[in-house]
């Protein structure tokens, strides 16, 4: 399939959003709902970056093409660096032939095994799951959705509605996020023709919060291509710092809302804010 971004030319003020999620990972938008909303709102370019879902990229390309919506092939990969979580946005790989798919499948397998083990450990603590089909349905969920679905299931069964919370219960039962090594993901992405940007570098909330010194250390070890500078949780000071850091070191910059559903809508970022990234991907700003 020919990429929907081939020969694409965008105005500097064209609306783009380069981090979006659907039910293919942990979003509540169905792909069709999200694409229809983006078309109604007249976005010029978007990227659906479902967590560790390289296998759905071709399907998304087809759905977007049917609505004439330019869509970047993209994924948000779960990685670890220096023992901490770091999400990485990969843009521009071939949906049907790339080296990221195997790494994404490894995440799915390890997360499923972790979820299974957590359920077994909860059983040892006296928390029972009377309907085995509910567990089967849980394990069939996308990896990024499984902990959320398990918390919801516990609450439906009457566990974790007070203290300890359901989140605390699964953590104490051994829950952990499955990740790949950051350098391994970046290498696979580069060999697939993609570029890699650190997602929400200033978000925190369990993820590494990067300042300039930490970014220097990261870049000495891993050849990242850029940063998601424009992000709703970033303060104006963080945005200015990341923008200046990217300019100083020749890094690409991206803009993403991290919308997972209608309660947090996509954001119309100006295309010119991510001009260096888009031009690297063959998209002209004029």
Secondary structure, DSSP 8 states (H G I E B T S, - for coil): ---TTTT-EE-TT-EEEEEE--TTTT-SS-HHHHHHHHHHTT-SEEEE--BT--TTHHHHHHHHHHTT--EE-EEEEEEEETTEEEEEEEES--TTS-SSHHHHHHHHHHHHHHHHHHHHHHHHTT---S-HHHHHHHHTS-HHHHHHHHHHHHHHTT-SSSSS-HHHHHHHTT-----EEHHHHHHHHHHTT-EEEETTTT--TTB----HHHHHHHHHHS---EEEEEETTS-HHHHHHHHHHHHHHT-EEEEE--B-BTTB----EEGGGGHHHHHHTT-EE-
